[in-house]
């Protein structure tokens, strides 16, 4: 029987650094982006910080956060 994963808390007095959380990706209207599956595109819409609408030329795709496969150029 396996135990569920436990999130360990970081004590301020610990000599070890806490795990670093990467900053959230933010996109603006008109940003050029690349996607692992769809290729090059341009951001044409933003829904708060939950999703972006990207035009890849032949199709428009709504990509939800976190943007793992989307990179700003």
N, C-alpha and C positions, 0 to 999 in steps of 0.2 A: 504494500500500500504506500503510495507516495503522498508526501505532505504538500499542501498548496504553497505557492511561492509567497514569501513574506517580504514586504517592503521594510527594509531596515532604515531606522531613523539615524540621522547624523548628529552626534553630540558635538557641541561647540568646542569642548576641550579635547577632542580627538586630534591626533597628529596627522591623520589622513584627510585628504580633501574630499568634500562631498562630490557625488557624481555631477558632472556638468550637463545641464540640459541645453540642447542646441536652440538658438533663437528661432522664433517662428518666421517662416518665409512670408514676405509681404510683397504683393504685386500692385502695380498701378495701371490705369488705363493706358493702352498703347505700348506696354512693355513687350519686347521681343522675348520669346521663351522657346525652349526646346523640351520635347516630351520623348520618353524612351520608345513609345509605340507609334505616336502620331507624327513625330518630326518637328519641324519649325512652325511656329505660330505666333499670333499676336493677341494679347489680352484685350477683349472687347467688352467685358462686363465683370463687375465685382459684386458679390453678395456678402455684405458685412465682412467677416473674416472666416466664413465657413466654406466658400466656394468661389471659383473664378470661371468665366466663360471665355474659351479660347477659340479663335478662328484659325484653322489649319489649312485654309484655302479650299479644300474640297469638302470639309465638314466642320461643324462647330460642336465643341465638346464642353460640357460642364464638368469641372474637376473639383472634387471636394477636398477639404483639408483633412489630414496633412497631405501636403503636395510632394509625396515621395518621388515620383517619376518626373516632376516638372522642375525645370531649372531656368532661372533668369539669365539672359545673355547680356 
